[in-house]
Amino acid sequence: MASNSSDFGHNKYATKKTITQGLLDIALLTANVSQLKFLLEVGESHPYYVLLLTLLAVSLALQLLRSCVNVVLGALYDIAEETQQKTAAVLNNVVLGLGVVTTVVNAIISAFDMSETVVPQ
């Protein structure tokens, strides 16, 4: 049976997508907090302490900002309403851009050794 595009539940799809993104954001947030905890325990004896501390702070700030935009997007905009689609699309692109920047920052973080072989002084 062929389905009509008007049968597609845009809001249901967007809600599921936002929830899935939220779950992935929680996983990344947990990883960053764990890395931050380790870095703070090791302290300045870690060779990249300042760089990693800065990158982790940037990553956490980007995640917080992205979550706030997602909440606004999910709570205030109904993409089934034609008058709200343009603004919702812009906000969705902002979320996408923040996600790309967050991914790049975390790729840089992962390039530096965060192993527990560094002994705290």
One Martini backbone bead per residue (centre of mass of N, CA, C, O) as a GRO file, in nm:
protein
  121
    1MET     BB    1   0.093   0.039   0.026
    2ALA     BB    2   0.070   0.358  -0.046
    3SER     BB    3   0.202   0.650   0.078
    4ASN     BB    4   0.134   0.952   0.189
    5SER     BB    5   0.293   1.244   0.275
    6SER     BB    6   0.056   1.337   0.470
    7ASP     BB    7   0.101   1.079   0.668
    8PHE     BB    8   0.344   1.202   0.772
    9GLY     BB    9   0.495   1.245   1.094
   10HIS     BB   10   0.676   1.511   1.157
   11ASN     BB   11   0.669   1.543   1.467
   12LYS     BB   12   0.739   1.251   1.535
   13TYR     BB   13   1.010   1.249   1.396
   14ALA     BB   14   1.138   1.492   1.542
   15THR     BB   15   1.112   1.374   1.825
   16LYS     BB   16   1.284   1.121   1.781
   17LYS     BB   17   1.538   1.271   1.691
   18THR     BB   18   1.576   1.440   1.950
   19ILE     BB   19   1.597   1.203   2.148
   20THR     BB   20   1.840   1.067   2.017
   21GLN     BB   21   2.029   1.307   2.045
   22GLY     BB   22   2.009   1.323   2.352
   23LEU     BB   23   2.139   1.047   2.411
   24LEU     BB   24   2.409   1.114   2.274
   25ASP     BB   25   2.470   1.361   2.447
   26ILE     BB   26   2.489   1.207   2.715
   27ALA     BB   27   2.730   1.032   2.636
   28LEU     BB   28   2.925   1.268   2.580
   29LEU     BB   29   2.900   1.406   2.852
   30THR     BB   30   3.006   1.169   3.018
   31ALA     BB   31   3.283   1.153   2.885
   32ASN     BB   32   3.374   1.446   2.947
   33VAL     BB   33   3.351   1.428   3.255
   34SER     BB   34   3.551   1.198   3.287
   35GLN     BB   35   3.790   1.349   3.162
   36LEU     BB   36   3.785   1.587   3.358
   37LYS     BB   37   3.834   1.428   3.615
   38PHE     BB   38   4.104   1.309   3.536
   39LEU     BB   39   4.250   1.578   3.479
   40LEU     BB   40   4.210   1.694   3.770
   41GLU     BB   41   4.362   1.465   3.915
   42VAL     BB   42   4.635   1.506   3.769
   43GLY     BB   43   4.678   1.779   3.654
   44GLU     BB   44   4.962   1.967   3.557
   45SER     BB   45   5.124   1.700   3.477
   46HIS     BB   46   4.988   1.715   3.228
   47PRO     BB   47   5.102   1.803   2.917
   48TYR     BB   48   4.777   1.901   2.826
   49TYR     BB   49   4.603   2.052   3.035
   50VAL     BB   50   4.507   2.326   2.917
   51LEU     BB   51   4.402   2.225   2.649
   52LEU     BB   52   4.200   2.011   2.758
   53LEU     BB   53   4.041   2.199   2.941
   54THR     BB   54   3.945   2.384   2.714
   55LEU     BB   55   3.811   2.171   2.528
   56LEU     BB   56   3.612   2.064   2.740
   57ALA     BB   57   3.469   2.333   2.789
   58VAL     BB   58   3.375   2.374   2.499
   59SER     BB   59   3.216   2.113   2.469
   60LEU     BB   60   3.019   2.163   2.704
   61ALA     BB   61   2.906   2.432   2.595
   62LEU     BB   62   2.801   2.323   2.325
   63GLN     BB   63   2.608   2.115   2.447
   64LEU     BB   64   2.434   2.315   2.601
   65LEU     BB   65   2.347   2.486   2.361
   66ARG     BB   66   2.225   2.255   2.192
   67SER     BB   67   2.011   2.175   2.400
   68CYS     BB   68   1.861   2.445   2.408
   69VAL     BB   69   1.783   2.450   2.108
   70ASN     BB   70   1.626   2.184   2.115
   71VAL     BB   71   1.413   2.274   2.317
   72VAL     BB   72   1.303   2.506   2.152
   73LEU     BB   73   1.237   2.343   1.899
   74GLY     BB   74   1.043   2.131   2.044
   75ALA     BB   75   0.849   2.344   2.205
   76LEU     BB   76   0.785   2.593   1.977
   77TYR     BB   77   0.781   2.402   1.716
   78ASP     BB   78   0.571   2.337   1.421
   79ILE     BB   79   0.635   2.178   1.118
   80ALA     BB   80   0.332   2.171   1.014
   81GLU     BB   81   0.371   2.473   1.020
   82GLU     BB   82   0.449   2.688   0.774
   83THR     BB   83   0.533   2.946   0.951
   84GLN     BB   84   0.768   2.760   1.117
   85GLN     BB   85   0.974   2.624   0.916
   86LYS     BB   86   1.205   2.828   0.877
   87THR     BB   87   1.296   2.856   1.173
   88ALA     BB   88   1.335   2.552   1.223
   89ALA     BB   89   1.554   2.516   1.007
   90VAL     BB   90   1.759   2.706   1.128
   91LEU     BB   91   1.783   2.565   1.404
   92ASN     BB   92   1.868   2.293   1.286
   93ASN     BB   93   2.133   2.407   1.162
   94VAL     BB   94   2.256   2.493   1.429
   95VAL     BB   95   2.265   2.214   1.554
   96LEU     BB   96   2.442   2.092   1.337
   97GLY     BB   97   2.685   2.285   1.370
   98LEU     BB   98   2.736   2.221   1.669
   99GLY     BB   99   2.789   1.919   1.617
  100VAL     BB  100   3.038   1.952   1.439
  101VAL     BB  101   3.213   2.111   1.638
  102THR     BB  102   3.201   1.902   1.866
  103THR     BB  103   3.334   1.675   1.704
  104VAL     BB  104   3.602   1.816   1.652
  105VAL     BB  105   3.681   1.867   1.944
  106ASN     BB  106   3.671   1.557   2.023
  107ALA     BB  107   3.888   1.469   1.824
  108ILE     BB  108   4.113   1.633   1.954
  109ILE     BB  109   4.096   1.512   2.234
  110SER     BB  110   4.154   1.211   2.135
  111ALA     BB  111   4.457   1.276   2.038
  112PHE     BB  112   4.505   1.283   2.338
  113ASP     BB  113   4.641   1.163   2.618
  114MET     BB  114   4.409   0.987   2.868
  115SER     BB  115   4.567   0.806   3.024
  116GLU     BB  116   4.664   0.633   3.331
  117THR     BB  117   4.989   0.673   3.307
  118VAL     BB  118   4.955   0.929   3.447
  119VAL     BB  119   5.103   1.056   3.733
  120PRO     BB  120   5.020   1.195   4.007
  121GLN     BB  121   5.165   1.449   4.235
   0.00000   0.00000   0.00000
